[in-house]
Amino acid sequence: MIQLANVNKKFGQRLAVDDLSFTVERGEIFGLLGHNGAGKSTAIGMMLGQVWPTAGEIKICGHDVTANRSAALQNVGAIFETPVFYDYLSGWKNLEILSTYTAPTPKARIREVIDWVGLTGREQSKVRTYSHGMRTRLALAQALLPKPELLILDEPSDGLDPEGIHEMRQTILRLQRELGLTILLSSHLLNEVDQLCTRIAILQRGKKVFEGSVAQVKSDAGRVALKTPDFARATQLLRERGLISATSQDRYIALVNGHTTAEIIQCLVTAGIPVEGIWQYEQTVEDFYLNLVKPPVLESN
């Protein structure tokens, strides 16, 4: 559905996107991550034909965006940057007007998307009376009007309260599950990405530093969480016995290859050191992201 190949974008002498390549497959929810200024919005702008690449190729739904923008974006809906509406008109009237920019939309379709995004009962209210969350849902309704196959969402939960974030997450999952949409999601809310996405790419200073599955991110087989009243004494003994190679944050240990948590427990209990808990650590997307952009300091032998 999306294919970027060796894409560069320069603004004057500043390289905002540097040799960026990744693919988004049909039916998946793909997360594009990075700090402010990492190049996420520039990359999305190029996918939508609003920013022209300096070099490289961008294909959306099989069509080159720079050569045939209308065909590339025919089946694409998007929330990009801050949505703008006519505040003095109702949500329904806004959708009617905005739909005419592409193609006339039947009233039944407008009703359908209003129901989908949870604005039923407020569609005739003026947009100036809408909360931030309601405006976001209206933007999503606009993106859904043309019955897209691909949905591109740039920070869809930005500025929402916890309840609004939860509702947006459930809506995105329902759209992917029930309508079979492919979704590209740019977000700085890493916990949301953890719960929504199947694969992610991470940008840093315009370059891709990782692309892979969330399952791959969460696997960290050599890292174990150890809870004991005297972590320093416990880990000193485990180092002396050759069972661990490193520790971090007074909580985690890295097992030497071939050794098990059962051996850790036996060693500590035999030495009279209580073990309150020990478990295989499952890395979150947030942990992975922070370790990648700013690697933690490990105390090794």
N, C-alpha and C positions, 0 to 999 in steps of 0.2 A: 504493500500500500504506500509506503514511503521509502525512498532510496536516496541517500545523499552520498556522493562519491567525490572525495578530495575537494571539498568546498572551502573556499577562502572568501573573506569579506574584509576589505580595508576601508576605513574612514580616514581619508588623508593618509598620514603615515602610521596610523594605529591599526594593527591587525586585530579585529574583533573576533573573527572566526578563523581558525588556523587548521587547514587540511582535515576538515571534519567529514567522516564517513560513518554511516550507520544505516540499518534497515529496520523497518517496522512491518511485521507480518500481519496478514489479515486476521482479524478477530482477537488480537491481543490488546492489553492495556500496557502501554510503554511509557516509562517515566524518563523525563529529561531533567537532570539535576545539575545544580551548580550555584555558587554564591552570586550575589548581585554583581553584574558586570562580567560574568563568566562567558556570556555569549548566547544564552538560551533564547532570549527574545529576538536577538538578531537572526538566529537560526530559524525560528518560527516565522519571522517576517519574510525571510527568503522562501520558505515553503509556501507561504500564502501569496507570493508574488508582489509583496509590498516593499521589499528590499531586494535590490539587484545584486547577485553574487559577483565578486571580482573574478573568481575562477571556480571550476568544478561543475558538477552536474547534479541537478535536483529533479527527481521524478516523483510525482504524486499520482496514484492510481494508474501507473503505467505511462503517464504523459510528462514530457519535459516542461517544467513550469516556465522557463524563460522563453521557450519556443512556442508553446501553446497553452497559455495560462488558463483560458476559458475551459478547455477540455480537461486540464489537470484538476481544476477546482470545482468541476461540475457536480461532483458527489461529495463535497467537503463542507462541513459546518465548523465554525470556529468561534471561540471567545478569545480575543486578542487585545491586550492593553485595556484601557478603561472603556466599557461600553457607553455609548452616548444615545440618549433617548429624548423625545419631546416630552418634557416634564409636565406640560400643561394638558397633555392628552392622556387617555386611559391606556393601560397596558395592552388591551385588545386593539385599540386604534393604532398604537405604535407597531404592533405586529402586522396589521393590515398594510400600513404604509411601507414598512421595511421589506415586506415580501414582494412589493411591486418593483423593487430594485433588481430582482432576479427574474421572477415569473409570477403571474397572478396565482394566489393560493386560495383554495376553497375554504369556506368558513368551517367546514367539518375538520379540516386539517389544523386550523388555528385552535379550535376547541380541543383537539386531540393533544397538541403539544402543551397547551395550558394545563390540561389534566396531568400530563406526564411530569411536568416540573412542579406541580403543587400550588398553582396560582388560582385554582378554581375558587370563585367567590370574591376575588379581588381584581378580576380582569377588567372590570368597568371602572375601577378607581383610578384617579389621576396618578401618574408615575411619581409626581412630587411627594405623594403621601406614602410611597413605598420605603420600607427599610432597606438597608444595604443588602441583606440576604434576599429580599424580594426582587431587587434590581438584578442581582446575580441570576436568579431563577428566570427572570424575563430575558436576560441575555442568552441563557441556555435554550429557552424556547425559540428565540430568533435563530439560533444555530441549528435547531432541529427542523425548522420549517421546510427546507427543501428535501427532506428525507435522505439525509447524507448516509454514506457508507463509512466515512472517516470523520471523526470529530477531533479537532485540535483545541486543547484547552490550556490557556496560559494563565497560571495561578488562579484557578477557579474558586478556591476557598480563601483567597486573600481578603483579610478584613472581616471574615465571618466569626461569630461567636461559636463556642463549642457545639451548641445545638445545630447551628447552621452548617458547620463543618461536617457533622455526622449526617445531616440530611443530604448534603451534596455528595458525600461518599456513597451513601445508599443509592442515590439517583444514578451516579456514574456506573455502579455495579449493575443496576437494573437495566440500564441502556445497553451495556455490553452483553448481558445475559439474555435479555428478552428480544432485543432488536438486532443482535449480532454485530454491533458497531465495533470498528477498530478505533481505539482512542489513544492519542498522544497527549500526555499530561505533563506539563511543566509545573513544578511546585517546589517551594522551599520548606514545606511541611513534611518532613521525612517520615514521620509516623504514618501519615496518610499514604504516602508512596509505598511504604512497607505493606499496608493492608490492601492496596488497590492493584499494584502493578505486577505483571509477570516478568518483565525484563526492564532494565534501566541502562541509561548511558549517563556518565558523569563528565561534565565539562569543567576545566580549570584554565582560566586565562585564555579562553577561546579554543583550547585543544581538548580532545576527548582523552580522558585518562582511564576510563573503564567502560566496557559494554558487556553485559551478561545478564543472566537470570537472577531473580531475587532469591531463588532456592540456592544458587551458587554462592551468593553473598552470605546467606545465613549459615552455610556449612563452614565450620572452623574446627576441624576434628581434633587438633592438638591442644586446644585451650579448654581448661577446666576451672570452674569456680570452686573455691575451697573456703568454707566457713569454720573458723576455729578461734578460740579465745586468744591464742598467741600465734598469730600468723608468722611473725619474724622467726620465732624459735622453730616452728613447724617447717618452714621452707628452708631454714638452714640445715636441718636434719635431712630433708629430702634431697637437697643438693649434695650433701656428703655421701648419701647412699646412691647417688647417680640416677635418681628417679625423675628429676625435673631439670629443665634447661634454662628456664626464665620465669620471672614473676612480674606482675604489673598491678598497680592500684591497690596493693595490700589485699587483693581479693582473688586474682587469677594466677594460675600456674600453667606452664607449658610442659607437658609430659615428654620425656625422652622416648623416642620411637621404640615400640615393643613393650612398653610398660603400661599398666592399667590403673584405673581408680581403686580397684580392690587392693592392689599392692600399696597404694598411698595410704589407704585406711589402715591396713595391717601394720605398716611401718609406724604410723603415728600412735595408734592405740597401744602397740607393744611398748612404745617409749613413754606412755602415760600422758600423751597429748590428746585432749578430747577433740573429736571431729563432730561438729554440729551439723554439717551438711557438705556434700560434695556432688557436683553434677556437671554433665557436659554442657558447655556454654554454647547457646545459639545466638549468633551475632545478628543484630538488627541492621536495617539499612542505615539508620543514623550512626551506629557504631562504625560500620564499614566506611561510610562517607567521611566521618571525622578522622578516622585513622588514615584514610587515603590522602586527604588534603593536608592533614597535620599528624604524621605518624607518632604514636605514643612512645615514650621512652621506656624500654624494658631493662631491668637489671639482670644481666646475664653473668654467667661464670667467667 
